[in-house]
Amino acid sequence: MSFQFDHKSFHVSDSNIVVIEPARHMQILYRSMLSASGVRGLRVFSSTERAAESILSDPPDIVLVDWSDDSSNGGHFLKHFRDRRLYPVCLTPIIVVMSVVRKRRFDKAIKWGAHAVLAKPISCTRLFDYISWILAAQMPMELNGQRYVVPSLLQRVDAEFANRSKFGVDSMAEAQHMAQINSIQSDVDRILNSAFY
């Protein structure tokens, strides 16, 4: 997704942010990036349970959550956090961060109410752009069944799914593109693992 954003209208430093990230090295990275920008408030958690307690008692402006494959992952958090019984806290903007962004995971995150999906590794510029954009855009959310979602994003995902169904299975070009992305991702994972362990 590309967008043009006027950085004068909102500054990351005006925000109160919660980060949910199980990996210690990523927690340090988030703290460094966000603290350097002078955010008003920053809380970093390794588990979704502790983060949920903190968010319910003192709602932030935005939440960044890691989407991993274990049972207490960001997907589970997102799905339950958007429940209408948590209104109005459930309307807090959420950016999902994934190590590997696959189409199915991306679609699921949007269908469960994410405002954006970012891929690791994350640059400061990209992170600040997305935080600023989401907070300034104030995307309205609507109730979809038992869960609040961003309707404009959900409509895009549904339209894409309809187009894919209409034209059959993935094309050869898309398969090649995904293979290239997976190759790059495994290189990045290897570099990160060797740098931090």
ABEGO torsion letter per residue (X at the ends): XBBBBBAAABBAAABBBBBBBABAAAAAAAAAAAAAAGBABBBBBABAAAAAAAAAABBBABBBBBBBABAABAAAAAAAAABAAAOAAAABBBBBBBABBBAAAAAAAAAAGBABBBBOBBBAAAAAAAAAAAAAAGBBBBBBEABBBBAAAAAAAAAAAAAAAAAEBBBAAAAAAAAAAAAAAAAAAAAAAAAAX
